[in-house]
Amino acid sequence: MSAPAKYFKVTQLKSTIGLPRLYKDTLETLGLRRRHQTVYHKITPQQAGQIARVKELVKVELSPVYKDKAQMRAERKPLPGFVVVKRRA
């Protein structure tokens, strides 16, 4: 069994260029400023309403854990790829 979801993982997929101010303000309130940016929010009726307003622009997933900016960045950071064992003379 997986842990119950406590957070919305919201990722902006589409741009707000040419959209009414209402959509831009809603995304800004959610903390989204650019495409492919991801934020986490607690599951509340207020957050669900804001997400429903911009449902065509975002992708929403349920997540049991909250990840801050540093944790998401650490996940994206690649492992060191090469190790120098012996140098050629």
Secondary structure, 3 states (H helix, E strand, C coil): CCCCCCEEEEEECCCCCCCCHHHHHHHHHHCCCCCCCEEEEECCHHHHHHHHHCCCCEEEEEECCCCCHHHHHHHHCCCCCCCCCCCCC
